[in-house]
Structures are given as structure tokens and as C-alpha cells.
Amino acid sequence: MKVSARNTFTGTVSSITKGAVNAEVTLTLKGGVSLTAIVTNGSVDNLELATGKEAQAIVKASSIIIGTNLHDVAVSARNVFCGTIVTIIEGPVNNEIDLEIGGGNVISAVITHNSSVRLGLKSGSHACALFKASSVILAVE
């Protein structure tokens, strides 16, 4: 499967909680990292998702928010991953930030150059990536 989104994670469905319209699906990625997606019940059925099944989670780099010093901050985003910045590609308008979050998983974010400077982001420094569960697209082979 080829997609244009920077972030494609393969994991195993560890839980599915269905609501009236949507379902919360949790994938366990390499290294035991958990990622949560909100998709429609119809998508769960169409993809034949079930506990133990392999699935891919896809998140656009532009949907990722980067922050620092977030360990004691409460946020509504279901997916908060902290780790080490491994790469920064700087541009005049936007920067690409690659954050290693454990288990060999790397999240890529595209944020403004000004935000990157304001946050003091540097390769090797600590940061956190946040994104809403509804920003995740699920796929199966």
C-alpha cells in the first residue's frame, strides 16, 4: 500500500469500543506504543476489524501538533507521544520535524518555521507530538 501521508504505522488491534455511530479503535504498535483512532462503525465492519487483527494507522504530517514541556499538561487529544527529535528539515515557511517515540516508531510533523524557532526545537531535544483520534485513517491489507 502506497500513500502520500508521512505517517503510516502498522499495529495490532488491541481494543474496539463501539458507540451509537463511531467506534474507538486502539492499535498496539511496535514497542508497545498505543495509538487510538475514531472511525465509524461502518468502517469497523467494512475493514473487518477485530481484536488481534493487523491494521495500519495513517496520519497526515500537517495534522500533528508539536509541543514541549507537556508532561503535566492536560489536553483533549487522545494521542500524545513524547520522544526525541531525530531530524529537522528547515524551510523558510515550514519545517519538518521527525520525532522518535519508541519501538522504532517515528512521527513526522510539518509545522511553521516560526513555531519551530519559538519552541526552540533542535535535533536531539525532547518534544511531544499530539493528534486527535479522529485525524487517524485506518487501513487493512
N, C-alpha and C positions, 0 to 999 in steps of 0.2 A: 504494500500500500504506500503510495507516494502522496504527500500533502504539502501544501505551501506553508502551513503553520510551523513555527520553530520548535514548539514543544509537543513531542509525542512520547508518551510514557506507556510502557506495557506493564500490566499488572494482573492480579487475580482478584476477581470479585470476592470481597470478604463479607459484605452485607448489602441487603436491599430492603429498604423500608418504603412501602407504598402508601401514598396518601390518596385523596379523592381524585386528583388529576396528575400529580407529579410523584416521582419516586426519588429517594435519596440512595445513591449507589456509592459504596465505598470500595476502592481498589487498594490492594496492598502491592506496593512497588518493590523493586529490589531494595534490599537493606531494611525492609520492614516499614518503609515510609508509607503512610496512608494518604490517599487523595480522595476527595469527595466531589461527586457530580450530582446535579439535579437535572433529571430528564423526565419526559412524560412517561406515564405508564405504558402508552402505546409503543414508545421506543424500547422500553424494557422487554415488552412482548416481541416486537419485531426483531430485536437483536438476540432474542432468546437468552437474555442474561440470567444467570443463576449463580449462586454461591459456588466458588471453585472454578468458574469459567474464566478463561483468559480474555482480556479486553484491552483496548488502547484508549487512553485519555489524551485529547488534543486540546491545546490552549494556545491561542494567538499570543505572540510576544507583546503586542500592544495592549493586551488585557491584564498584564501583570503590573502590579504596583510594587515599587521597591521602597523599603524604609530601613532606618537604622534605629537602634536603641528601642526595640519594640517588645522586649521580653515581658514587661509588666503592663503592656497596653492592651486594653480590651477592644476588639474590633469585630465587626459583623461578618467579615469574610471567613468562610469555612476553611479555606486552605491558606495556612500561614507556614512557610518553610524558611528556616534560618540556616545560614551556612556561610561559606567563604566565596568571595568574588574571585573567579579564576581568569576571567577575560573582560576587558573593556575595549570596545571599538568606538573611538570618538569620532563624531561628525560635528559640523557646525550647527546643526539643528537638533539631531537626535544622537543618542549613544545607545549601543547595545551592551547590556550587562549580562554576563553568564555567571550564575551562582550555583556552586556545588552544594547539594543539600544532603548528601549521604547516600551510601549504596551505589555510588557511581551515577546518581541522578543529577542532571544539570538543568536548571531552569534559565531560559533566555528571556530577557525583558528589553523592550525598547522604550526608553524614557527620554525626556528632553535633555539636551546638553546642560542647560541651566540647572535642572533638578539634580543631575549627577554632580555638578560642581557644588551646589548648595548642600548636598548630603555629604560631601567630602569622600565620594566613592573612589577607592583605589584597589587595584589587584592585590589580593591577599587580605583585604579587610573584611570584617563581618557585616552582613546585611541580611534582610529578610525579604522574601517575595510573598505577596498576597494576591489572591484572586478568588472571586466568588465561585461557588459551586455551580451556579447557572452559566458560567463562562466556559464550562468544560463540555466538549463534544465527545461522546463515546462511540467507539467503532469496534467491530469484531472482524476477524478474517473469515 
